Amino acid sequence: MRFSKYLIPLALTIAVVVSLTLSVVLWTNPANYRTNKQTSQTPQTQQMIKPKRYVYSPVQAIHTNADGSQQILVNKLVNTVTEVKKTMHNYKDPKIKTLSKNSRTDYFRIANQTDSIMLNYSDTVSMRALNAIVKNRFRKLPNYKINRIVLPTNNSTKLYLLYDKNFTVYEVDVKKHSLKSLNKVLKMDMRTQPASFKLLNNKPIVYVTTAVQMQPYKYLIDRQSDDYYVSRLLNTQDSTSINVKRRKNMTIYGDQSSLQLTFNSKNRMAEFSDFRPNHNRRNLTATINDSYKNLTKLGLPMDNVRFFSYDDNNRTVTYRTYVEGFPIFRTNGFGTVSTRTMNSSAQRILFSLDNPEVPLPSNKGYVSLPSTETMLKRLENHGYKLKDLQKVRLGYTWKKDSTSPLLIDLNPDWYVYYNNKWRSYTSLMNQY
Amino acid sequence: MNFRRIEIIFLVTFIAIDIFLFGMFKKNMDMQADNVSQGDSDSVIVKEMRNDQIKVGNLSKKNENAYYISGEQSDVLRNQMGQLANQTPQFVGHELESELKTPITVDKNNPRKSIDKLLTDSTFVLFGDQYVYSKNLSTSRNIVYNQKAMGSSIYSSEAQIRFTLNSNHQIVSYTQSYLQGIKSLRESSETISETRALIWLYQYNEIPNNTTVAWTNLGYTKLLSIDGDRVFIPTWIIAIRPQNSTQIQLKRINAFTGGIIKETDENLKNNPSSMN
């Protein structure tokens, strides 16, 4: 009796409070004022925009056997990294802990553990980039910086994340999941290349332990006209104010104040300068996000374009086009796109107007490159100081084809980051 | 208890208001979700297409995997045509034209079944096991088989067998073209989905109103030729048929880039001689 006496006033109070809160939420939510028409907006342009998880993807997969021997999984019929990534969608209840820090022994013990696949990013990324690959399952994990992912092929509750700079190892515990698909990837049609993962000048790198066979390629390029980029990038409210200046092989388009687009017809490069205020953010995740936005704005073909490196000092993010899992380098060391934030009112995007599109049959046989050890020794004998050498990569050299301006040749070569510049092994050896 | 009654009336009213407000709140959330998700904008366009009296069946949203592939035009058919029995083969411009001395009767309702069996016989057709029946290209008097390639098939007159039937359901002759050494030029990559391909075609204004999308197929079509080599790309081949007509038009969408491939494009753009 007593209870029912208070029931009705109580219920009434709750009902009034609920209706008040809902009213406030509805009135303050701007979505309320959107009309339904806006949802059927015009679809995006025809250019294929690749998602973040495609661009910020690991670029190399290394398998460590039961006996500890290691090999790079080279793409042949399938993209090995993509296949491994496909198996990473089902991690449940991830929990992360720091296993060790500043210990090289622990770092290499985890990295080189038997029965595992290691996915290598080209440069440091943040947890957010990895989160995009694992279908958002890692969204609650702290935004650590990472370089490598180690997936044990015989332990379904653990994976490891490695950060090179201070040799940090993170362990991620997940709910038990099937490893069948991961092991299936290893049986797919691919080429393998014996390798080992160790230190060079105190930085972990992948050594290739035997001579490498690589296939030269011929590509048909996709050549965009200047107009395409002018209309995409300079198309602000008053397009009448765009002026053009020509100087030798340079054409400079600009609106009156804040945007400038320069084309170099000789080396087929373009530079877009944006002097409008920007966020000027400094941390890795934000820079990568801003850079990705700029990349998609360009409208350049993004097929096989991957994140290559991030330079902390000048906030430059570079992207390269990959062939068979190896990056392409031009003679000046440039790749496909680089974006750079100078200050809060200056951003610069450098990009290539020609990009490889269709591979063509080539009857050239495989080319043999020396192992990493041999290559380094030869450089040393040639008078280069290995101390100044920071990174080593297998890559392809971009060369114009002599028969047609629309064709390029991609020749395999070693690339080393020497004195802050990417140089090819061949060019270094020919220098003296 | 007058006060108690008023209380009850108030309670009922407020609960009604709550339900209404909650409904509105939920609708708002859906609307926001609409704005972000890309899949929904796709279905909006498909709806638009249906409003334009374009008949489309169920479309798949699945992205497939495909390759750039190449094959070589060769004289292998000419070199091996000596082994063909009961026919008079002729090799004309990379095509083998053959007339059967005695016509072969095939199943009236299902000619495919009979021909599939015949194709395993290498004295009847060379490399017969490398071809697959194409329902879409075949008619009752003209049965078409396409050459297989990397888990799909090639839609090209340069890699095809066309059987000609007479009115008695007998094969009287056939034409065969063959590409040798079919291989992938690069590892597989993801293609656009069937829905996306159709939407792009619609947005290029290539599907007139009042038409039916008869069929769509993902196959390889020729992108360019370099000397004897042919380069093929995965293509969404979309057959559209104006209503009140039986004429079918084929449209092609590059399954990697989503660009439309015009018929005239085939040799022109990338012919090495015209590029210099």
Interface residues (C-beta under 8 A of the other chain):
Chain A: I8 P9 A11 L12 A15 V16 V18 S19 L22 S23 V25 L26 N29 A31 N32 R34 N36 Q38 T39 S40 Q41 P43 Q46 M48 N75 K76 L77 V78 N79 L220 P301 D303 N304 V323 E324 V358 P359 L360 P361 T403 S404 P405 L406 L407
Chain B: R4 E7 I8 F10 L11 F14 I15 I17 D18 L21 F22 M24 F25 N28 M31 Q32 D34 N35 D40 S41 V44 I45 E48 Y67 Y68 S70 E72 K183 S184 L185 R186 E187 S188 S189 I192 I199 W200 Q203 L223 L224 I226 D229 V231 I233 F256 T257 G258 G259 N270 P272 M275 N276
